[in-house]
């Protein structure tokens, strides 16, 4: 109950709530579409469009977002206002270039990424991306202006309207075409709001020096995000090419999800801790240890509970066609154990993002090899296990780097005994759930 108390709201808590709302909207959309009467193949087409969009946008959007706070913190007041304006221009320009490339390359984008010759409503989806992508920095504009309530308000309104804009036309008989048309209108309104914020917080005028500084700093972050995201996107690509079946693709997409609360809270905590670690490393490490412990007390019990209820709930929450997604979801729940570890935040605070990129390359190579082998041996469950194992490659490599190069013991930022107990309990619960169901 305290987590959702907005009195005395901090930016850290606001970002966590924002991430919860973002992932909650994704899950709610999946549930509503499954209940809307769309066929599993139709839902598979929608998921394939999302997959294409994520593949082509996730790495640069998140890399640029991660670079905003450190760059902004190092600027003077006048340059900060110029940075806000030029940041918005960068997002608009990349979105426009991407839109042109997706329209021009339609004949090879969908076959290359999904194994399908074409996907319905592809061009409508491209227009939606064009208008929606420049709105992604809004929560960071509010973060930089220290307005946590605005972050939560923006998340509630934008994600809530997104769910309604997609679902209501579909359930009213207008299909996915009507849903995408509504999303385009919503994205246009969000873009106008974003432009208004930029004019309020920023100062007009091209500043190529700021753009260059921003892009150079964000480049290794973008590459790191790309490596991490390719691990997940590779699985979607492999399923599309291996099975060439929209229904199988939909079943995999619905099951191949981490515990959304774990992803949201851990990601937001890591982002919020970077400036604290940069300013005072010993105090930041002590704070990270305490906050990670609190996170474990919340996430591990909930994850264990989900292991026992997911199999009966999946057919009820979605529809019986997605019963096969539940075993996959249970395997992905095991990622929670590595997700709560945050050596990435410490490495970024040390100012060596290239280390994360190097580790990401190794992680991706391990994932590709294991994915190809495991899907051939054990099918979709094997692919899920390759994700769990490859995530541990990243965390252990970064922990080893911090211990060897910087002399930072894991015990300085993690309650190792508590983590070991919870991890053992999680694995035991998973094995018990397999025996019971």
MIZAKOL-762981 format. One record per residue (C-alpha): residue number from 0; residue in one letter; x, y, z. Coordinates in nm, 2 decimals. Example, Ala and Ser with C-alpha at 12.3 -4.5 7.8 and 13.67 -1.06 7.14 Angstrom:
num_residu_px_py_pz
0_A_1.23_-0.45_0.78 $
1_S_1.37_-0.11_0.71 $
end
This chain:
num_residu_px_py_pz
0_X_0.00_0.00_0.00 $
1_X_0.29_0.23_0.08 $
2_X_0.43_0.18_-0.27 $
3_X_0.13_0.35_-0.43 $
4_X_0.10_0.63_-0.17 $
5_X_0.16_0.96_-0.36 $
6_X_0.22_1.18_-0.06 $
7_X_0.58_1.29_-0.05 $
8_X_0.64_1.13_-0.39 $
9_X_1.00_1.12_-0.50 $
10_X_1.12_1.11_-0.86 $
11_X_1.25_0.76_-0.80 $
12_X_0.91_0.63_-0.69 $
13_X_0.74_0.83_-0.97 $
14_X_0.96_0.66_-1.23 $
15_X_0.89_0.32_-1.08 $
16_X_0.52_0.39_-1.09 $
17_X_0.55_0.51_-1.45 $
18_X_0.73_0.19_-1.55 $
19_X_0.46_-0.02_-1.37 $
20_X_0.19_0.17_-1.57 $
21_X_0.38_0.12_-1.89 $
22_X_0.41_-0.26_-1.85 $
23_X_0.06_-0.28_-1.70 $
24_X_-0.08_-0.12_-2.01 $
25_X_0.10_-0.38_-2.23 $
26_X_-0.04_-0.67_-2.02 $
27_X_-0.39_-0.52_-2.01 $
28_X_-0.39_-0.47_-2.39 $
29_X_-0.29_-0.83_-2.43 $
30_X_-0.57_-0.94_-2.21 $
31_X_-0.83_-0.72_-2.38 $
32_X_-0.73_-0.83_-2.73 $
33_X_-0.75_-1.19_-2.62 $
34_X_-1.11_-1.13_-2.50 $
35_X_-1.21_-0.91_-2.79 $
36_X_-1.29_-1.19_-3.04 $
37_X_-0.99_-1.15_-3.25 $
38_X_-0.84_-1.48_-3.37 $
39_X_-0.51_-1.59_-3.24 $
40_X_-0.37_-1.54_-3.59 $
41_X_-0.50_-1.18_-3.58 $
42_X_-0.34_-1.12_-3.24 $
43_X_-0.03_-1.27_-3.39 $
44_X_-0.03_-1.01_-3.67 $
45_X_-0.06_-0.74_-3.41 $
46_X_0.23_-0.89_-3.21 $
47_X_0.44_-0.91_-3.52 $
48_X_0.39_-0.54_-3.59 $
49_X_0.49_-0.46_-3.23 $
50_X_0.79_-0.68_-3.27 $
51_X_0.90_-0.49_-3.59 $
52_X_0.85_-0.16_-3.41 $
53_X_1.04_-0.27_-3.10 $
54_X_1.33_-0.41_-3.31 $
55_X_1.37_-0.08_-3.50 $
56_X_1.32_0.16_-3.22 $
57_X_1.39_0.02_-2.87 $
58_X_1.77_0.05_-2.88 $
59_X_1.80_0.41_-3.00 $
60_X_1.51_0.54_-2.80 $
61_X_1.63_0.39_-2.47 $
62_X_1.99_0.48_-2.54 $
63_X_1.90_0.84_-2.60 $
64_X_1.68_0.85_-2.29 $
65_X_1.95_0.71_-2.07 $
66_X_2.19_0.98_-2.20 $
67_X_1.96_1.27_-2.11 $
68_X_2.01_1.29_-1.74 $
69_X_2.39_1.28_-1.73 $
70_X_2.42_1.53_-2.01 $
71_X_2.16_1.77_-1.86 $
72_X_2.33_1.75_-1.52 $
73_X_2.66_1.88_-1.66 $
74_X_2.52_2.18_-1.84 $
75_X_2.46_2.54_-1.72 $
76_X_2.11_2.68_-1.70 $
77_X_2.11_2.84_-2.05 $
78_X_2.25_2.53_-2.21 $
79_X_2.00_2.31_-2.03 $
80_X_1.71_2.49_-2.20 $
81_X_1.88_2.46_-2.54 $
82_X_1.94_2.09_-2.47 $
83_X_1.57_2.02_-2.41 $
84_X_1.48_2.18_-2.75 $
85_X_1.75_2.00_-2.94 $
86_X_1.68_1.67_-2.77 $
87_X_1.32_1.69_-2.91 $
88_X_1.46_1.77_-3.25 $
89_X_1.68_1.47_-3.24 $
90_X_1.39_1.24_-3.16 $
91_X_1.17_1.40_-3.43 $
92_X_1.45_1.37_-3.70 $
93_X_1.53_1.01_-3.62 $
94_X_1.16_0.92_-3.62 $
95_X_1.11_1.08_-3.96 $
96_X_1.41_0.90_-4.11 $
97_X_1.29_0.57_-3.97 $
98_X_0.94_0.63_-4.11 $
99_X_1.08_0.69_-4.45 $
100_X_1.30_0.38_-4.44 $
101_X_1.01_0.16_-4.32 $
102_X_0.78_0.27_-4.59 $
103_X_1.05_0.25_-4.86 $
104_X_1.17_-0.09_-4.73 $
105_X_0.83_-0.25_-4.67 $
106_X_0.89_-0.54_-4.91 $
107_X_1.20_-0.66_-4.72 $
108_X_1.14_-0.54_-4.36 $
109_X_0.85_-0.78_-4.28 $
110_X_1.00_-1.09_-4.45 $
111_X_1.34_-1.04_-4.29 $
112_X_1.20_-0.98_-3.94 $
113_X_0.90_-1.21_-3.93 $
114_X_0.92_-1.46_-4.21 $
115_X_0.59_-1.33_-4.34 $
116_X_0.55_-1.18_-4.69 $
117_X_0.33_-0.90_-4.56 $
118_X_0.14_-0.80_-4.25 $
119_X_-0.19_-0.62_-4.25 $
120_X_-0.20_-0.25_-4.14 $
121_X_0.18_-0.21_-4.17 $
122_X_0.16_0.14_-4.31 $
123_X_-0.08_0.26_-4.04 $
124_X_0.16_0.12_-3.78 $
125_X_0.44_0.31_-3.94 $
126_X_0.24_0.64_-3.92 $
127_X_0.17_0.56_-3.55 $
128_X_0.54_0.52_-3.48 $
129_X_0.62_0.85_-3.66 $
130_X_0.39_1.05_-3.43 $
131_X_0.45_0.85_-3.11 $
132_X_0.83_0.81_-3.09 $
133_X_0.90_1.19_-3.03 $
134_X_0.68_1.17_-2.72 $
135_X_0.90_0.93_-2.53 $
136_X_1.12_1.19_-2.35 $
137_X_0.82_1.35_-2.18 $
138_X_0.86_1.17_-1.84 $
139_X_1.23_1.27_-1.85 $
140_X_1.14_1.64_-1.91 $
141_X_0.93_1.62_-1.59 $
142_X_1.21_1.43_-1.42 $
143_X_1.47_1.70_-1.50 $
144_X_1.23_1.96_-1.38 $
145_X_1.17_1.76_-1.05 $
146_X_0.80_1.71_-1.11 $
147_X_0.73_1.35_-0.99 $
148_X_0.35_1.40_-0.98 $
149_X_0.35_1.51_-1.34 $
150_X_0.54_1.19_-1.43 $
151_X_0.27_0.97_-1.27 $
152_X_-0.01_1.18_-1.42 $
153_X_0.14_1.16_-1.77 $
154_X_0.18_0.79_-1.74 $
155_X_-0.18_0.73_-1.62 $
156_X_-0.33_0.94_-1.89 $
157_X_-0.12_0.84_-2.18 $
158_X_-0.12_0.46_-2.11 $
159_X_-0.48_0.46_-2.01 $
160_X_-0.59_0.63_-2.33 $
161_X_-0.36_0.40_-2.53 $
162_X_-0.54_0.09_-2.40 $
163_X_-0.88_0.24_-2.47 $
164_X_-0.78_0.37_-2.82 $
165_X_-0.68_0.02_-2.93 $
166_X_-0.94_-0.19_-2.76 $
167_X_-1.26_0.01_-2.81 $
168_X_-1.25_0.02_-3.19 $
169_X_-1.16_-0.35_-3.20 $
170_X_-1.44_-0.46_-2.97 $
171_X_-1.68_-0.23_-3.16 $
172_X_-1.63_-0.41_-3.48 $
173_X_-1.38_-0.18_-3.65 $
174_X_-1.09_-0.43_-3.61 $
175_X_-0.72_-0.36_-3.58 $
176_X_-0.76_-0.10_-3.86 $
177_X_-0.99_0.11_-3.64 $
178_X_-0.76_0.06_-3.34 $
179_X_-0.45_0.19_-3.53 $
180_X_-0.65_0.48_-3.66 $
181_X_-0.74_0.57_-3.30 $
182_X_-0.38_0.53_-3.19 $
183_X_-0.27_0.76_-3.46 $
184_X_-0.51_1.03_-3.34 $
185_X_-0.39_0.98_-2.98 $
186_X_-0.03_1.00_-3.08 $
187_X_-0.09_1.32_-3.27 $
188_X_-0.24_1.48_-2.95 $
189_X_0.05_1.35_-2.74 $
190_X_0.30_1.50_-2.99 $
191_X_0.13_1.84_-2.96 $
192_X_0.15_1.81_-2.58 $
193_X_0.52_1.72_-2.61 $
194_X_0.59_2.02_-2.83 $
195_X_0.42_2.25_-2.58 $
196_X_0.64_2.11_-2.30 $
197_X_0.95_2.17_-2.51 $
198_X_0.85_2.53_-2.58 $
199_X_0.79_2.57_-2.21 $
200_X_1.11_2.42_-2.07 $
201_X_1.34_2.47_-2.37 $
202_X_1.49_2.75_-2.58 $
203_X_1.46_2.74_-2.96 $
204_X_1.76_2.73_-3.19 $
205_X_1.98_2.46_-3.33 $
206_X_2.29_2.37_-3.12 $
207_X_2.50_2.13_-3.31 $
208_X_2.75_2.12_-3.03 $
209_X_2.49_2.00_-2.78 $
210_X_2.36_1.75_-3.03 $
211_X_2.71_1.61_-3.10 $
212_X_2.78_1.59_-2.73 $
213_X_2.45_1.41_-2.67 $
214_X_2.49_1.16_-2.95 $
215_X_2.86_1.08_-2.86 $
216_X_2.77_1.02_-2.50 $
217_X_2.46_0.82_-2.58 $
218_X_2.63_0.60_-2.85 $
219_X_2.77_0.33_-2.61 $
220_X_2.45_0.34_-2.41 $
221_X_2.25_0.28_-2.73 $
222_X_2.48_-0.01_-2.83 $
223_X_2.44_-0.16_-2.49 $
224_X_2.06_-0.14_-2.51 $
225_X_2.08_-0.29_-2.86 $
226_X_2.28_-0.58_-2.74 $
227_X_2.04_-0.65_-2.45 $
228_X_1.73_-0.61_-2.66 $
229_X_1.87_-0.82_-2.94 $
230_X_1.87_-1.11_-2.70 $
231_X_1.50_-1.09_-2.66 $
232_X_1.43_-0.99_-3.02 $
233_X_1.63_-1.28_-3.15 $
234_X_1.39_-1.52_-2.99 $
235_X_1.09_-1.36_-3.16 $
236_X_1.27_-1.37_-3.49 $
237_X_1.38_-1.73_-3.44 $
238_X_1.02_-1.84_-3.35 $
239_X_0.89_-1.66_-3.66 $
240_X_1.13_-1.82_-3.89 $
241_X_1.14_-2.16_-3.72 $
242_X_0.76_-2.22_-3.70 $
243_X_0.63_-1.97_-3.96 $
244_X_0.29_-1.97_-3.79 $
245_X_0.11_-1.66_-3.66 $
246_X_-0.07_-1.86_-3.39 $
247_X_0.26_-2.01_-3.25 $
248_X_0.41_-1.67_-3.26 $
249_X_0.12_-1.53_-3.05 $
250_X_0.15_-1.81_-2.80 $
251_X_0.52_-1.74_-2.76 $
252_X_0.48_-1.37_-2.73 $
253_X_0.22_-1.40_-2.46 $
254_X_0.43_-1.64_-2.26 $
255_X_0.78_-1.48_-2.31 $
256_X_0.73_-1.21_-2.06 $
257_X_0.92_-1.14_-1.74 $
258_X_0.73_-1.04_-1.43 $
259_X_0.64_-0.69_-1.53 $
260_X_0.66_-0.54_-1.18 $
261_X_1.02_-0.68_-1.14 $
262_X_1.13_-0.52_-1.47 $
263_X_0.96_-0.19_-1.40 $
264_X_1.09_-0.15_-1.04 $
265_X_1.44_-0.27_-1.10 $
266_X_1.49_-0.06_-1.41 $
267_X_1.36_0.26_-1.24 $
268_X_1.57_0.19_-0.93 $
269_X_1.88_0.15_-1.15 $
270_X_1.82_0.47_-1.34 $
271_X_1.75_0.67_-1.02 $
272_X_2.06_0.54_-0.84 $
273_X_2.31_0.64_-1.11 $
274_X_2.34_1.01_-1.00 $
275_X_2.35_0.91_-0.63 $
276_X_2.63_0.66_-0.70 $
277_X_2.82_0.92_-0.91 $
278_X_2.80_1.19_-0.64 $
279_X_2.90_0.97_-0.35 $
280_X_3.00_0.61_-0.43 $
281_X_3.02_0.47_-0.07 $
282_X_2.69_0.63_0.04 $
283_X_2.53_0.53_-0.29 $
284_X_2.64_0.17_-0.25 $
285_X_2.50_0.15_0.10 $
286_X_2.17_0.30_-0.03 $
287_X_2.16_0.06_-0.32 $
288_X_2.20_-0.23_-0.08 $
289_X_1.91_-0.12_0.13 $
290_X_1.68_-0.05_-0.16 $
291_X_1.77_-0.38_-0.33 $
292_X_1.68_-0.56_-0.01 $
293_X_1.34_-0.39_0.00 $
294_X_1.29_-0.48_-0.37 $
295_X_1.36_-0.84_-0.30 $
296_X_1.11_-0.85_-0.01 $
297_X_0.85_-0.73_-0.25 $
298_X_0.93_-0.91_-0.58 $
299_X_1.04_-1.26_-0.48 $
300_X_0.72_-1.35_-0.28 $
301_X_0.50_-1.22_-0.56 $
302_X_0.71_-1.41_-0.82 $
303_X_0.68_-1.74_-0.62 $
304_X_0.30_-1.68_-0.60 $
305_X_0.28_-1.64_-0.97 $
306_X_0.45_-1.97_-1.03 $
307_X_0.16_-2.15_-0.87 $
308_X_-0.13_-1.95_-1.02 $
309_X_-0.02_-1.88_-1.37 $
310_X_-0.12_-2.21_-1.53 $
311_X_-0.49_-2.20_-1.42 $
312_X_-0.50_-1.82_-1.47 $
313_X_-0.37_-1.79_-1.83 $
314_X_-0.67_-1.96_-2.00 $
315_X_-0.90_-1.75_-1.78 $
316_X_-0.72_-1.41_-1.81 $
317_X_-0.66_-1.45_-2.19 $
318_X_-0.84_-1.74_-2.35 $
319_X_-0.80_-2.12_-2.37 $
320_X_-0.58_-2.08_-2.68 $
321_X_-0.31_-1.93_-2.47 $
322_X_-0.29_-2.21_-2.21 $
323_X_0.04_-2.32_-2.37 $
324_X_0.19_-1.98_-2.29 $
325_X_0.18_-2.04_-1.91 $
326_X_0.48_-2.29_-1.89 $
327_X_0.69_-2.04_-2.09 $
328_X_0.59_-1.76_-1.85 $
329_X_0.69_-1.96_-1.55 $
330_X_1.04_-2.01_-1.69 $
331_X_1.07_-1.63_-1.76 $
332_X_0.97_-1.57_-1.40 $
333_X_1.31_-1.71_-1.30 $
334_X_1.47_-1.40_-1.46 $
335_X_1.36_-1.21_-1.15 $
336_X_1.66_-1.35_-0.96 $
337_X_1.91_-1.18_-1.20 $
338_X_1.68_-0.87_-1.26 $
339_X_1.72_-0.75_-0.90 $
340_X_2.09_-0.74_-0.93 $
341_X_2.21_-0.39_-1.04 $
342_X_2.58_-0.39_-1.12 $
343_X_2.49_-0.20_-1.44 $
344_X_2.41_0.11_-1.24 $
345_X_2.74_0.11_-1.06 $
346_X_2.93_0.06_-1.39 $
347_X_2.75_0.35_-1.55 $
348_X_2.82_0.57_-1.24 $
349_X_3.19_0.48_-1.28 $
350_X_3.17_0.63_-1.63 $
351_X_3.26_0.32_-1.83 $
352_X_2.95_0.23_-2.04 $
353_X_3.17_0.06_-2.30 $
354_X_3.22_-0.22_-2.04 $
355_X_2.85_-0.29_-2.04 $
356_X_2.85_-0.29_-2.42 $
357_X_3.14_-0.55_-2.43 $
358_X_2.96_-0.77_-2.18 $
359_X_2.65_-0.73_-2.39 $
360_X_2.82_-0.86_-2.70 $
361_X_2.93_-1.17_-2.51 $
362_X_2.59_-1.22_-2.37 $
363_X_2.43_-1.20_-2.71 $
364_X_2.67_-1.45_-2.86 $
365_X_2.59_-1.69_-2.58 $
366_X_2.22_-1.63_-2.63 $
367_X_2.23_-1.70_-3.00 $
368_X_2.42_-2.02_-2.96 $
369_X_2.20_-2.15_-2.68 $
370_X_1.88_-2.03_-2.85 $
371_X_1.95_-2.22_-3.17 $
372_X_2.05_-2.53_-2.99 $
373_X_1.77_-2.53_-2.73 $
374_X_1.48_-2.46_-2.97 $
375_X_1.59_-2.76_-3.17 $
376_X_1.62_-2.98_-2.86 $
377_X_1.32_-2.87_-2.65 $
378_X_1.12_-2.63_-2.86 $
379_X_0.97_-2.31_-2.71 $
380_X_1.06_-2.40_-2.34 $
381_X_1.42_-2.45_-2.45 $
382_X_1.42_-2.10_-2.60 $
383_X_1.29_-1.96_-2.27 $
384_X_1.57_-2.13_-2.07 $
385_X_1.83_-1.98_-2.30 $
386_X_1.71_-1.63_-2.19 $
387_X_1.74_-1.72_-1.82 $
388_X_2.10_-1.85_-1.86 $
389_X_2.22_-1.56_-2.08 $
390_X_2.09_-1.30_-1.84 $
391_X_2.32_-1.45_-1.57 $
392_X_2.61_-1.42_-1.81 $
393_X_2.57_-1.04_-1.81 $
394_X_2.52_-1.00_-1.43 $
395_X_2.81_-1.23_-1.33 $
396_X_3.05_-1.07_-1.59 $
397_X_2.97_-0.72_-1.45 $
398_X_3.00_-0.83_-1.09 $
399_X_3.34_-0.98_-1.17 $
400_X_3.45_-0.66_-1.34 $
401_X_3.36_-0.45_-1.04 $
402_X_3.54_-0.68_-0.81 $
403_X_3.86_-0.71_-1.02 $
404_X_3.90_-0.36_-1.16 $
405_X_3.74_-0.15_-0.88 $
406_X_3.77_-0.37_-0.57 $
407_X_3.40_-0.34_-0.51 $
408_X_3.27_-0.65_-0.32 $
409_X_2.92_-0.76_-0.40 $
410_X_2.84_-0.74_-0.03 $
411_X_2.89_-0.36_-0.04 $
412_X_2.58_-0.32_-0.26 $
413_X_2.39_-0.65_-0.21 $
414_X_2.26_-0.85_0.09 $
415_X_2.41_-1.18_-0.04 $
416_X_2.26_-1.40_0.23 $
417_X_1.91_-1.26_0.16 $
418_X_1.95_-1.29_-0.21 $
419_X_2.08_-1.66_-0.18 $
420_X_1.78_-1.75_0.03 $
421_X_1.53_-1.59_-0.20 $
422_X_1.69_-1.74_-0.51 $
423_X_1.68_-2.09_-0.36 $
424_X_1.32_-2.05_-0.26 $
425_X_1.24_-1.93_-0.62 $
426_X_1.40_-2.24_-0.78 $
427_X_1.24_-2.47_-0.53 $
428_X_0.90_-2.32_-0.60 $
429_X_0.95_-2.36_-0.97 $
430_X_1.03_-2.73_-0.94 $
431_X_0.73_-2.78_-0.71 $
432_X_0.50_-2.60_-0.95 $
433_X_0.62_-2.83_-1.23 $
434_X_0.54_-3.14_-1.02 $
435_X_0.19_-3.00_-0.92 $
436_X_0.08_-2.91_-1.27 $
end
